[in-house]
Amino acid sequence: MAKNLILWLIIAAVLLTVFQKLDSPVSNQEIAYSQFVELVRQGDVKKVSISGPDIVGEYNNGQTFETVRPIHDPKLMDDLFNHKVEVKGKKQEPQSIWTQLLVASFPILVIIAVFMFFMRQMQGGGGGGRGPMSFGKSKAKLLGEDQIKTTFADVAGCDEAKEDVQELVEFLRDPARYQRLGGQIPRGILMVGQPGTGKTLLAKAIAGEAKVPFFAISGSDFVEMFVGVGASRVRDMFEQAKKQSPCIIFIDEIDAVGRSRGVGVGGGNDEREQTLNQLLVEMDGFEGNDGIIVIAATNRPDVLDPALLRPGRFDRQVVVGLPDIRGREQILKVHMRKVPISENVEPKVIARGTPGFSGADLANLVNEAALFAARAERTSVTMEEFEKAKDKIMMGAERKSMVMSENEKINTAYHEAGHAIVGRIMPEHDPVYKVSIIPRGRALGVTMFLPEEDRYSISKRGIESNICSLYGGRIAEEITLGKDGVTTGASNDIERATQYARNYVTKWGLSEKLGAQLYVEEEQNGYIGSSGGGQMAHLSDETARSIDAEVKSVLDRCYTKAEEILVEHRGQLEMMKDALMEYETIDSKQIDDIMSGQKPRPPQSWSDEDKGNGDSPQAAEPEVKVDVSSEDDSKPSPGEEASKL
């Protein structure tokens, strides 16, 4: 409105200027009034036309002139009559009605335009709805059906979730097909999954496939410091959605506004609770909202209010989990469309080497590989860049500027070799994928294990094997450097081994002495994918002492087992140390050579390497376990990001 008014003001100013130009007489020769009087007395003036102070005259030769009388001159008329000059009076023409109207109203219009401009700014019209007068307006962004280009072809790795929401698209396209049999489409769908699994992308794909308007908003956009603002925004959002029906409303991170009532500060007058109450009413209250489908996403479903999850509001929960091996391969192919890929790149092999990666992680992997290729000035992304990107994401970036002493490198090589050998020997332990003594992040060295198959649980034997491999680094230092030469590099290993052993006794019921009983209470950590610990239940002093004794017994038993393995394979420990000192990084094939007593083969590049890995067993679903030798026991290391069962 303000922009249109300003445009009209500009047009009015132009018209006023044009009218003034049209009303102005033809330009004549301007002369001084004294010169005009002298010409009259000389008889050179034929006739004049007087209009107030303005005088227009004509010479005897036909030329015209004009002048302005500065003061009233009563002798002028006598001079004109005495010299036979034809005198003609001219009536002053008033301005046209349009000119007068424009001149009179122009200041008023300017004031109105300035006032409307400031009012519009205060209401948020010029700033994306963020003005001080727009508290109650919805902040939802409306995307038209032509603006959403995302389809189901852009979503991979969550086939089950896509099937659950497929009928939404079919209903929005042909609602009569379901209504004939009395069926009703779910009014709300709650997408639950870990961060980066593609919940928002899937919601956009639904809108893109159905070709309907799409409102997108975050749960935090509803809540303000003023009570009642959030509820007003909810009402405004649904009012806008009714005008665009059928449409989709997507609320990201709904746990910001949908937490259970009665547990926050402020009781029933809490702003967040009022917002939630209004959302409950709008989704399934007295007035229906037919044609409006609400899709919400969260990774904390346990904190949501039960009234929000009941049928009639969020009728269906769609779990968007981490992709399996086939899903990871499909996701990689989707992201690889955007970059030039070399012929030696095999998405299947990359997918098997990235267990536990979400869709966002895989997108980051492709991007990092493209950056490595650009840094090397290559025309396409090869498998070598993907391997570098995978190592960077899993183990951290290389610290090439860090200079380690020879003794420090030898100590790190023994430490990582101890992890690798014990992990290689122990039953049901994930195979060793790569060992490196190149500093990465805060770690001086890294030992990486990759699972061989999809696995969603772990046996008692597997847990004990993991504890043994964690102690392998510390024991290798003790064997080669002596008890007094042991360093602080095993701090993270000891922490993780202790956590394994405590869960072994108190949570998983694997202790024969204490039996299958829960001795720890779970913390209320609602984030999906997080590994929150627990706190001890109400235990007697005797039981607590028994738990501590049993945990120490498990750790001692595993420590002794790992020590026996390294003493028995002392030759392989020295060979692996020498290989790490020579190559700095060794892979599974070189480790196989060392364990068989042979000199490890030189490292091969991907251009020379056998691509038979495509027939290898599938990589597993659990996260990658990384054992590291940290710089000191006060700093966290990448090993803290390993899978914690």
C-alpha positions as CSV (number, residue, x, y, z in Angstrom):
1,M,0.0,0.0,0.0
2,A,2.8,2.4,0.9
3,K,4.7,1.6,-2.2
4,N,1.6,2.3,-4.4
5,L,1.0,5.7,-2.6
6,I,4.5,6.8,-3.2
7,L,4.2,5.9,-6.9
8,W,1.0,8.0,-7.2
9,L,2.8,10.9,-5.5
10,I,5.5,10.7,-8.1
11,I,3.0,10.7,-10.9
12,A,1.2,13.7,-9.4
13,A,4.4,15.7,-9.3
14,V,5.2,14.9,-12.9
15,L,1.7,16.0,-14.0
16,L,2.0,19.2,-12.0
17,T,5.2,20.1,-13.7
18,V,3.6,19.3,-17.2
19,F,0.6,21.5,-16.4
20,Q,2.8,24.4,-15.4
21,K,4.8,24.1,-18.6
22,L,1.6,24.1,-20.7
23,D,0.2,27.2,-18.9
24,S,3.4,29.2,-19.3
25,P,3.3,31.6,-22.3
26,V,5.7,31.5,-25.2
27,S,9.1,32.9,-24.3
28,N,9.7,36.5,-25.5
29,Q,12.7,38.9,-25.4
30,E,13.0,40.2,-21.9
31,I,13.9,43.8,-21.4
32,A,14.3,46.2,-18.5
33,Y,11.4,48.3,-17.5
34,S,13.4,51.5,-17.9
35,Q,14.3,50.5,-21.4
36,F,10.7,49.8,-22.1
37,V,9.7,53.4,-21.0
38,E,12.5,54.9,-23.2
39,L,11.3,52.9,-26.3
40,V,7.7,54.1,-25.7
41,R,8.8,57.7,-25.6
42,Q,10.9,57.2,-28.8
43,G,7.8,55.8,-30.6
44,D,9.3,52.4,-31.3
45,V,6.5,50.4,-29.5
46,K,3.4,49.6,-31.5
47,K,1.1,47.9,-28.9
48,V,1.3,46.4,-25.4
49,S,-0.8,43.9,-23.4
50,I,-0.9,44.6,-19.7
51,S,-1.7,41.8,-17.1
52,G,-1.0,43.1,-13.7
53,P,2.8,43.8,-13.4
54,D,3.5,41.7,-16.6
55,I,3.7,43.7,-19.8
56,V,4.0,42.0,-23.2
57,G,4.5,44.3,-26.2
58,E,5.3,44.5,-29.9
59,Y,7.8,46.7,-31.7
60,N,7.0,48.5,-34.9
61,N,9.0,45.9,-36.8
62,G,6.8,43.1,-35.4
63,Q,9.2,41.6,-32.9
64,T,7.8,41.0,-29.4
65,F,9.2,41.6,-26.0
66,E,8.1,41.4,-22.3
67,T,8.9,43.2,-19.1
68,V,7.8,43.5,-15.5
69,R,6.6,46.7,-13.9
70,P,8.4,46.8,-10.5
71,I,6.2,49.5,-9.0
72,H,3.0,51.3,-9.8
73,D,3.7,53.9,-12.4
74,P,0.8,56.4,-13.0
75,K,2.7,58.2,-15.8
76,L,3.0,55.0,-17.9
77,M,-0.6,55.3,-19.3
78,D,0.0,58.9,-20.3
79,D,3.1,58.1,-22.2
80,L,1.4,55.2,-24.0
81,F,-1.6,57.3,-25.0
82,N,0.6,60.3,-26.0
83,H,2.7,58.1,-28.4
84,K,-0.3,56.4,-29.9
85,V,0.5,52.9,-28.4
86,E,-2.3,50.4,-28.6
87,V,-3.1,49.4,-25.0
88,K,-4.8,46.1,-24.2
89,G,-5.7,44.8,-20.8
90,K,-5.4,41.0,-20.2
91,K,-7.4,39.1,-17.6
92,Q,-5.3,36.9,-15.4
93,E,-6.2,33.2,-16.0
94,P,-6.7,31.2,-12.8
95,Q,-5.0,27.8,-12.4
96,S,-6.9,24.7,-13.5
97,I,-8.9,22.8,-10.9
98,W,-6.5,19.8,-11.2
99,T,-3.5,21.9,-10.7
100,Q,-5.0,23.6,-7.7
101,L,-6.0,20.2,-6.3
102,L,-2.6,18.8,-6.7
103,V,-0.9,21.8,-5.2
104,A,-3.2,21.8,-2.2
105,S,-3.2,18.1,-1.5
106,F,0.5,17.3,-2.2
107,P,1.8,18.1,1.4
108,I,-1.1,16.1,2.9
109,L,-0.3,13.1,0.7
110,V,3.3,13.3,1.7
111,I,2.4,13.2,5.4
112,I,0.1,10.3,4.8
113,A,2.7,8.4,2.9
114,V,5.3,8.9,5.6
115,F,2.8,7.8,8.3
116,M,1.8,4.7,6.5
117,F,5.4,3.8,5.8
118,F,6.3,3.9,9.5
119,M,3.1,2.0,10.5
120,R,4.0,-0.7,8.0
121,Q,7.5,-1.0,9.4
122,M,6.2,-1.3,12.9
123,Q,3.8,-4.0,11.8
124,G,6.7,-5.9,10.2
125,G,5.5,-5.5,6.6
126,G,9.0,-4.4,5.5
127,G,11.0,-6.7,7.7
128,G,9.6,-10.2,7.3
129,G,6.9,-9.9,9.9
130,R,9.3,-8.9,12.7
131,G,8.0,-5.4,13.6
132,P,6.9,-4.5,17.2
133,M,3.2,-4.5,16.1
134,S,3.3,-8.0,14.6
135,F,3.6,-10.1,17.8
136,G,0.5,-12.1,17.0
137,K,1.2,-12.7,13.4
138,S,2.4,-16.1,12.3
139,K,6.0,-16.5,11.3
140,A,5.3,-19.5,9.1
141,K,6.9,-19.3,5.6
142,L,4.5,-20.1,2.8
143,L,5.9,-22.0,-0.1
144,G,3.7,-22.3,-3.1
145,E,3.1,-25.5,-5.0
146,D,5.4,-24.3,-7.8
147,Q,8.2,-23.3,-5.3
148,I,8.9,-26.8,-4.0
149,K,11.0,-28.9,-6.3
150,T,11.8,-31.7,-3.9
151,T,10.2,-35.1,-4.7
152,F,10.5,-38.6,-3.3
153,A,13.2,-39.2,-5.9
154,D,15.4,-36.8,-3.8
155,V,14.8,-38.9,-0.6
156,A,16.6,-42.1,-0.1
157,G,17.5,-44.5,2.7
158,C,14.1,-44.4,4.5
159,D,11.8,-46.6,2.3
160,E,9.5,-47.6,5.3
161,A,9.0,-43.9,6.2
162,K,8.2,-43.1,2.6
163,E,5.6,-45.8,2.4
164,D,3.9,-44.5,5.6
165,V,3.5,-41.0,4.1
166,Q,2.8,-42.1,0.5
167,E,-0.9,-42.2,1.1
168,L,-0.9,-38.6,2.3
169,V,0.2,-37.6,-1.2
170,E,-2.5,-39.9,-2.8
171,F,-5.2,-38.4,-0.5
172,L,-4.2,-34.8,-1.3
173,R,-4.3,-35.6,-5.0
174,D,-7.5,-37.6,-4.9
175,P,-9.4,-37.2,-1.6
176,A,-12.6,-38.7,-3.0
177,R,-10.9,-42.1,-3.3
178,Y,-10.7,-42.4,0.5
179,Q,-13.8,-40.5,1.4
180,R,-16.0,-42.9,-0.6
181,L,-15.4,-45.6,1.9
182,G,-15.6,-43.3,4.9
183,G,-11.9,-43.2,5.4
184,Q,-10.2,-40.1,6.8
185,I,-6.6,-39.1,6.3
186,P,-4.5,-38.7,9.4
187,R,-4.7,-35.1,10.6
188,G,-1.2,-35.1,11.9
189,I,2.0,-37.1,11.3
190,L,4.9,-37.0,13.8
191,M,8.3,-37.8,12.3
192,V,10.7,-39.2,14.9
193,G,14.4,-39.8,14.3
194,Q,17.9,-38.8,15.0
195,P,19.3,-35.5,13.7
196,G,20.2,-35.6,10.1
197,T,18.1,-38.6,9.1
198,G,16.0,-36.5,6.6
199,K,12.7,-35.6,8.5
200,T,12.5,-32.1,7.0
201,L,13.5,-33.3,3.6
202,L,10.8,-36.0,3.7
203,A,8.1,-33.4,4.7
204,K,9.1,-31.2,1.7
205,A,9.0,-34.2,-0.6
206,I,5.4,-34.8,0.5
207,A,4.4,-31.2,-0.4
208,G,6.4,-31.4,-3.6
209,E,4.7,-34.6,-4.7
210,A,1.2,-33.5,-3.7
211,K,1.6,-30.0,-5.3
212,V,0.0,-28.2,-2.4
213,P,1.0,-25.1,-0.5
214,F,3.5,-25.7,2.3
215,F,3.8,-23.8,5.6
216,A,7.1,-24.2,7.3
217,I,7.8,-23.0,10.9
218,S,9.9,-23.9,13.9
219,G,8.5,-24.7,17.3
220,S,10.6,-21.9,18.8
221,D,8.9,-19.3,16.6
222,F,5.7,-19.6,18.6
223,V,7.1,-18.7,22.0
224,E,7.7,-15.1,23.0
225,M,8.3,-13.3,26.3
226,F,4.7,-12.0,26.2
227,V,1.9,-14.3,27.3
228,G,-0.6,-14.9,24.6
229,V,1.6,-14.2,21.6
230,G,2.3,-17.8,20.8
231,A,-1.4,-18.7,20.9
232,S,-2.2,-15.8,18.7
233,R,0.4,-17.0,16.2
234,V,-1.0,-20.4,16.2
235,R,-4.5,-19.0,15.4
236,D,-3.1,-16.8,12.7
237,M,-1.2,-19.7,11.1
238,F,-4.2,-21.9,10.9
239,E,-6.3,-19.0,9.6
240,Q,-3.8,-18.6,6.8
241,A,-3.8,-22.4,6.2
242,K,-7.6,-22.5,5.8
243,K,-7.4,-20.0,3.0
244,Q,-4.8,-22.2,1.2
245,S,-6.6,-25.5,1.9
246,P,-5.7,-28.3,1.1
247,C,-2.2,-27.6,2.4
248,I,0.5,-28.9,4.7
249,I,1.8,-27.3,7.9
250,F,5.3,-28.4,8.9
251,I,6.5,-27.7,12.5
252,D,10.1,-28.5,13.0
253,E,11.4,-29.3,16.5
254,I,7.9,-29.3,17.9
255,D,9.3,-30.3,21.3
256,A,10.1,-26.6,21.9
257,V,6.4,-25.9,22.2
258,G,4.8,-29.4,22.8
259,R,6.4,-30.4,26.1
260,S,4.2,-32.0,28.7
261,R,2.2,-29.5,30.6
262,G,2.5,-29.0,34.4
263,V,6.2,-29.5,34.6
264,G,7.5,-26.1,33.7
265,V,7.9,-22.9,35.6
266,G,4.8,-20.7,35.8
267,G,2.1,-23.3,36.0
268,G,-1.0,-22.8,33.9
269,N,-0.1,-19.3,33.0
270,D,3.1,-20.3,31.3
271,E,3.3,-18.9,27.8
272,R,4.4,-22.2,26.3
273,E,1.5,-24.0,27.8
274,Q,-1.0,-21.5,26.5
275,T,0.6,-21.9,23.0
276,L,0.3,-25.7,23.3
277,N,-3.3,-25.4,24.4
278,Q,-4.1,-23.4,21.3
279,L,-2.3,-25.8,19.1
280,L,-4.4,-28.7,20.6
281,V,-7.6,-26.8,19.9
282,E,-6.7,-25.9,16.4
283,M,-5.7,-29.5,15.5
284,D,-8.8,-31.1,16.9
285,G,-11.2,-28.8,18.6
286,F,-14.7,-27.6,18.1
287,E,-14.0,-26.3,14.6
288,G,-12.6,-28.7,12.1
289,N,-9.7,-28.0,9.9
290,D,-10.4,-30.3,7.0
291,G,-7.7,-30.3,4.3
292,I,-5.0,-29.1,6.7
293,I,-2.4,-31.8,7.5
294,V,0.1,-31.1,10.2
295,I,3.5,-32.7,9.9
296,A,5.9,-32.3,12.9
297,A,9.5,-33.5,13.5
298,T,11.3,-34.1,16.7
299,N,14.1,-36.3,18.2
300,R,12.6,-36.1,21.7
301,P,9.2,-37.8,21.4
302,D,9.2,-38.8,25.1
303,V,8.8,-35.2,26.3
304,L,5.7,-34.4,24.2
305,D,2.4,-33.9,25.9
306,P,0.1,-37.0,25.7
307,A,-2.8,-34.9,24.5
308,L,-0.7,-33.9,21.4
309,L,0.0,-37.5,20.5
310,R,-3.5,-38.9,20.8
311,P,-5.4,-40.0,17.7
312,G,-7.2,-37.1,16.1
313,R,-4.1,-34.9,16.4
314,F,-1.0,-36.8,15.6
315,D,-2.5,-40.0,14.5
316,R,0.6,-41.6,13.2
317,Q,4.3,-41.7,14.2
318,V,6.7,-42.2,11.4
319,V,10.2,-43.4,12.6
320,V,12.9,-42.0,10.3
321,G,15.9,-44.1,11.4
322,L,19.5,-44.3,10.3
323,P,19.8,-45.8,6.9
324,D,21.1,-49.4,6.4
325,I,23.8,-50.3,3.9
326,R,21.4,-50.3,0.9
327,G,19.9,-47.0,2.1
328,R,23.4,-45.4,2.4
329,E,24.2,-46.5,-1.1
330,Q,21.0,-44.9,-2.4
331,I,21.7,-41.6,-0.4
332,L,25.2,-41.5,-1.8
333,K,23.9,-41.8,-5.4
334,V,21.5,-38.9,-4.8
335,H,24.2,-36.6,-3.5
336,M,26.7,-37.8,-6.2
337,R,24.5,-36.4,-8.9
338,K,25.7,-32.9,-8.0
339,V,29.4,-33.6,-8.4
340,P,31.5,-35.1,-11.2
341,I,32.3,-38.6,-10.2
342,S,35.2,-40.7,-11.5
343,E,34.6,-44.2,-12.9
344,N,36.5,-45.9,-10.1
345,V,34.0,-44.6,-7.4
346,E,31.8,-47.4,-6.1
347,P,29.0,-46.1,-3.9
348,K,28.4,-49.7,-2.6
349,V,31.9,-49.9,-1.2
350,I,31.7,-46.5,0.4
351,A,28.3,-47.4,1.9
352,R,29.8,-50.5,3.5
353,G,32.6,-48.4,5.0
354,T,30.3,-45.8,6.6
355,P,28.1,-47.7,9.2
356,G,26.1,-45.4,11.4
357,F,26.2,-42.5,9.0
358,S,23.0,-40.4,8.7
359,G,21.9,-38.8,5.5
360,A,23.4,-35.5,6.6
361,D,26.7,-37.3,7.3
362,L,26.8,-38.8,3.9
363,A,26.0,-35.5,2.3
364,N,29.0,-34.1,4.2
365,L,31.1,-37.0,3.1
366,V,30.4,-36.2,-0.6
367,N,31.1,-32.5,0.0
368,E,34.4,-33.2,1.8
369,A,35.5,-35.5,-1.1
370,A,34.6,-32.8,-3.6
371,L,36.7,-30.3,-1.6
372,F,39.7,-32.7,-1.5
373,A,39.4,-33.1,-5.3
374,A,39.2,-29.4,-5.9
375,R,42.2,-28.9,-3.6
376,A,44.2,-31.3,-5.8
377,E,42.9,-29.6,-9.0
378,R,41.2,-32.7,-10.3
379,T,38.4,-32.7,-12.9
380,S,36.4,-35.4,-11.0
381,V,36.1,-36.9,-7.6
382,T,37.9,-40.2,-7.3
383,M,37.8,-43.0,-4.7
384,E,40.9,-41.7,-3.1
385,E,39.2,-38.5,-2.2
386,F,36.3,-40.4,-0.7
387,E,38.7,-42.4,1.5
388,K,40.3,-39.2,2.7
389,A,37.0,-37.7,3.4
390,K,35.8,-40.8,5.3
391,D,39.0,-40.8,7.4
392,K,38.6,-37.1,8.2
393,I,35.0,-37.5,9.3
394,M,35.6,-40.7,11.3
395,M,39.0,-40.1,12.8
396,G,39.4,-36.3,12.6
397,A,41.5,-34.0,10.4
398,E,45.2,-34.7,10.2
399,R,47.5,-32.4,12.2
400,K,50.4,-32.2,9.7
401,S,51.9,-29.3,11.5
402,M,52.3,-31.2,14.7
403,V,55.9,-32.5,15.1
404,M,56.3,-35.6,17.3
405,S,59.5,-36.8,18.7
406,E,60.8,-40.2,17.7
407,N,60.2,-41.7,21.2
408,E,56.6,-40.3,21.1
409,K,56.0,-41.9,17.7
410,I,57.3,-45.2,18.9
411,N,55.2,-45.1,22.0
412,T,52.1,-44.3,19.9
413,A,52.9,-47.1,17.5
414,Y,53.1,-49.6,20.3
415,H,49.9,-48.3,21.8
416,E,47.8,-48.5,18.5
417,A,49.4,-51.9,17.6
418,G,48.3,-53.3,21.0
419,H,44.7,-52.2,20.2
420,A,44.8,-53.7,16.7
421,I,46.3,-57.1,17.7
422,V,44.0,-57.7,20.7
423,G,41.0,-56.7,18.6
424,R,42.1,-59.0,15.8
425,I,42.5,-62.0,18.1
426,M,39.4,-61.7,20.4
427,P,36.2,-63.5,19.3
428,E,33.2,-61.5,18.0
429,H,35.2,-58.3,17.8
430,D,34.8,-56.0,14.9
431,P,37.6,-56.4,12.3
432,V,40.4,-53.9,12.3
433,Y,39.9,-51.5,9.4
434,K,42.9,-49.1,9.7
435,V,45.6,-48.2,12.1
436,S,47.4,-44.8,12.0
437,I,49.9,-42.9,14.1
438,I,49.2,-39.6,12.3
439,P,47.9,-37.1,14.8
440,R,44.2,-36.3,14.2
441,G,42.2,-33.9,16.3
442,R,43.4,-34.3,19.9
443,A,44.5,-37.9,19.3
444,L,48.1,-38.9,18.7
445,G,47.0,-42.1,17.0
446,V,43.9,-43.9,15.9
447,T,42.8,-47.6,15.5
448,M,39.5,-48.0,13.6
449,F,37.3,-51.0,13.7
450,L,34.4,-51.6,11.2
451,P,31.6,-54.2,11.8
452,E,31.1,-56.8,9.2
453,E,27.3,-57.2,9.3
454,D,24.1,-55.4,10.4
455,R,23.9,-56.0,14.1
456,Y,21.6,-54.4,16.6
457,S,22.8,-56.2,19.8
458,I,26.0,-57.5,21.2
459,S,26.8,-60.6,23.2
460,K,28.5,-61.1,26.5
461,R,31.5,-62.4,24.7
462,G,31.6,-59.4,22.4
463,I,31.5,-57.0,25.3
464,E,34.4,-58.7,27.0
465,S,36.3,-58.6,23.7
466,N,35.8,-54.9,23.4
467,I,37.1,-54.3,27.0
468,C,40.1,-56.4,26.2
469,S,40.9,-54.4,23.0
470,L,40.5,-51.2,24.9
471,Y,43.2,-52.3,27.4
472,G,45.4,-53.5,24.5
473,G,47.1,-50.1,24.1
474,R,47.9,-49.7,27.8
475,I,49.3,-53.2,28.0
476,A,51.4,-52.8,24.9
477,E,53.1,-49.8,26.5
478,E,53.6,-51.7,29.7
479,I,55.2,-54.7,28.0
480,T,57.6,-52.6,25.8
481,L,58.3,-49.6,28.0
482,G,58.0,-51.0,31.4
483,K,55.5,-50.1,34.2
484,D,57.2,-46.8,34.8
485,G,57.1,-45.9,31.0
486,V,53.3,-46.1,30.7
487,T,51.8,-42.8,29.5
488,T,48.5,-41.0,30.0
489,G,47.4,-41.9,26.5
490,A,45.1,-44.7,27.7
491,S,42.9,-42.3,29.7
492,N,40.0,-42.5,27.3
493,D,40.4,-46.3,26.9
494,I,40.2,-46.8,30.6
495,E,37.1,-44.6,30.9
496,R,35.3,-46.5,28.2
497,A,36.3,-49.9,29.5
498,T,35.0,-49.0,33.0
499,Q,31.7,-47.8,31.5
500,Y,31.4,-51.1,29.6
501,A,32.1,-53.1,32.8
502,R,29.7,-51.1,34.9
503,N,26.9,-51.5,32.4
504,Y,27.8,-55.2,32.1
505,V,27.1,-55.5,35.8
506,T,24.4,-53.0,36.6
507,K,22.3,-52.6,33.5
508,W,22.7,-55.6,31.2
509,G,22.5,-58.3,33.9
510,L,25.5,-60.3,32.6
511,S,27.2,-60.8,36.0
512,E,26.8,-64.3,37.3
513,K,27.4,-63.1,40.9
514,L,24.8,-60.3,40.9
515,G,22.4,-61.8,38.5
516,A,19.9,-60.3,36.0
517,Q,18.8,-57.3,38.1
518,L,18.8,-53.6,37.3
519,Y,21.0,-51.7,39.7
520,V,21.0,-48.4,37.8
521,E,18.2,-45.9,37.0
522,E,18.1,-44.5,33.5
523,E,18.4,-40.7,33.2
524,Q,15.6,-39.0,31.4
525,N,17.6,-38.1,28.4
526,G,15.1,-37.7,25.5
527,Y,17.4,-37.1,22.6
528,I,17.3,-40.0,20.2
529,G,20.7,-41.3,19.5
530,S,22.3,-39.9,22.6
531,S,23.9,-42.3,25.1
532,G,23.0,-40.9,28.4
533,G,24.3,-42.7,31.4
534,G,22.3,-43.4,34.5
535,Q,22.4,-43.0,38.2
536,M,22.6,-45.6,40.9
537,A,19.3,-46.8,42.3
538,H,18.7,-46.8,46.0
539,L,21.2,-49.5,47.0
540,S,22.4,-50.8,50.3
541,D,26.1,-50.3,51.2
542,E,26.7,-54.0,50.9
543,T,25.2,-54.2,47.4
544,A,27.2,-51.1,46.2
545,R,30.4,-52.8,47.4
546,S,29.4,-56.0,45.6
547,I,28.9,-54.0,42.4
548,D,32.3,-52.3,42.7
549,A,34.0,-55.6,43.4
550,E,32.3,-57.3,40.4
551,V,33.2,-54.4,38.1
552,K,36.8,-54.7,39.1
553,S,36.7,-58.4,38.6
554,V,35.4,-58.0,35.1
555,L,38.1,-55.4,34.3
556,D,40.9,-57.5,35.8
557,R,39.8,-60.6,33.9
558,C,39.8,-58.7,30.6
559,Y,43.1,-57.0,31.4
560,T,44.7,-60.4,32.1
561,K,43.3,-61.9,28.9
562,A,44.6,-59.0,26.8
563,E,48.0,-59.2,28.4
564,E,48.3,-62.9,27.6
565,I,47.4,-62.2,23.9
566,L,50.1,-59.5,23.6
567,V,52.8,-61.6,25.3
568,E,52.0,-64.5,23.0
569,H,52.1,-62.3,19.9
570,R,55.1,-60.1,20.9
571,G,56.7,-60.7,17.5
572,Q,53.6,-59.3,15.6
573,L,53.6,-56.4,18.0
574,E,57.1,-55.4,17.0
575,M,56.4,-56.0,13.3
576,M,53.3,-53.8,13.4
577,K,55.2,-51.1,15.3
578,D,57.9,-51.1,12.6
579,A,55.2,-51.0,9.9
580,L,53.6,-48.0,11.5
581,M,56.9,-46.2,11.9
582,E,57.6,-46.8,8.2
583,Y,54.1,-46.1,6.6
584,E,52.4,-44.2,9.5
585,T,49.1,-45.8,8.4
586,I,48.3,-49.4,7.6
587,D,45.1,-51.0,6.4
588,S,43.4,-54.4,7.0
589,K,45.4,-56.2,4.3
590,Q,48.7,-55.1,5.7
591,I,47.5,-56.2,9.2
592,D,46.6,-59.6,7.8
593,D,50.2,-59.9,6.5
594,I,51.6,-59.0,9.9
595,M,49.4,-61.4,11.8
596,S,50.5,-64.3,9.5
597,G,54.1,-63.5,10.2
598,Q,54.9,-61.9,6.9
599,K,56.4,-58.5,6.0
600,P,53.4,-56.2,5.3
601,R,52.9,-55.2,1.6
602,P,53.5,-51.5,0.6
603,P,50.3,-49.4,0.7
604,Q,48.4,-49.3,-2.6
605,S,46.4,-46.5,-4.1
606,W,42.9,-46.9,-5.2
607,S,43.9,-46.9,-8.8
608,D,46.0,-50.0,-8.2
609,E,43.9,-51.7,-5.6
610,D,41.7,-54.7,-6.3
611,K,38.0,-53.7,-6.4
612,G,37.0,-57.1,-5.1
613,N,35.8,-55.4,-1.9
614,G,32.3,-55.2,-3.5
615,D,31.8,-58.9,-2.6
616,S,32.9,-58.4,1.0
617,P,30.5,-58.9,3.9
618,Q,28.2,-55.9,4.4
619,A,29.2,-53.2,6.9
620,A,27.1,-53.0,10.0
621,E,24.6,-50.6,11.3
622,P,26.3,-49.7,14.7
623,E,28.6,-46.7,14.9
624,V,32.3,-47.1,14.2
625,K,34.5,-47.8,17.2
626,V,37.7,-45.8,17.2
627,D,40.4,-46.4,19.8
628,V,42.8,-43.6,20.2
629,S,45.9,-42.6,22.1
630,S,45.1,-39.1,23.4
631,E,47.6,-36.3,24.1
632,D,46.9,-36.3,27.8
633,D,44.2,-37.6,30.1
634,S,42.6,-34.2,30.7
635,K,41.6,-33.7,27.0
636,P,38.8,-35.6,25.3
637,S,39.7,-37.6,22.3
638,P,37.8,-38.8,19.2
639,G,37.4,-42.1,20.9
640,E,34.7,-40.6,23.0
641,E,32.6,-40.6,19.9
642,A,32.7,-44.3,19.6
643,S,29.6,-46.5,20.0
644,K,28.7,-46.8,23.6
645,L,26.5,-49.8,24.2
